[in-house]
Amino acid sequence: MARAAYKRILLKLSGEALMGERQYGIDPAMLDLIARQIMDVLNLRVQAAVVVGGGNIFRGTEASQHGMERATADYAGMLATIINALALQNALEKAGVTVRTQSAINVQAVAEPYIRRRAIRHLEKGRVVLFAAGTGNPYMTTDTAAALRAIEIGAEVLLMAKNKVDGVYEADPRQVPGARRFQTLGYIEAINRRLEVMDSTALSLCMENALPIIVFDLSAPGSIVRAVQGEKIGTLVGSQESILAAV
């Protein structure tokens, strides 16, 4: 097996990525696929943390648009991410991986509280750390949580796993046939062109801390491992230096 390009990574899984071929909820086959790939990443002696979204169960922004108070809707969305984290935890444990789930809101019966130094210690011991409940604050997306946690734990790259989206395009390829997919993309260009990499707060955090982002399709065979090995898949979003280093 080829060597890894990174020593510590943070993987962001959207809630939609956990649906697999379903229209709602969690696809056990997709969980098993993700768990096997994460185990392969660990076998490369890479430390791995994961932030999970909750859009497959509940979307706070959509609920607020239908009259639910925004902060309440966002807290409900955080609970959805905890459900997803527990499901992924179970799949990883079945695959033989040691896991710790940390939550940004207090649910001590099922998860540890988020403590940065404890999370880093778990990673150093070869455990996978799942970060649930976003940042613990309403009005903040799980993309922002992923960027924040990646920076806090000293991850070298943020892997953005999408559901059947193989990178960042200049326009929605489903609406604009022939839309170009970027192989590399600078932070400023992504912000100025309002490309759907992640929300602007998360992207600004990555830019300020020079954290490269790889946006790729989770359903592509071996995509997580290939990204960790430095294979050119999806779209690399980063500084000029990180883009030149990857070329």
Secondary structure, DSSP 8 states (H G I E B T S, - for coil): ----S-SEEEEEE-TGGGGTTSSSS--HHHHHHHHHHHHHHHHTT-EEEEEE--TTT--HHHHHHTT--HHHHHHHHHHHHHHHHHHHHHHHHHTT--EEEEESS--TTTSEE--HHHHHHHHHTT-EEEEESTTSSTT--HHHHHHHHHHHHT-SEEEEEESS--SEESS-TTTSTT--EESEEEHHHHHHTT-TTS-HHHHHHHHHTT--EEEEETTSTTHHHHHHTT---SEEEE-HHHHHHH-
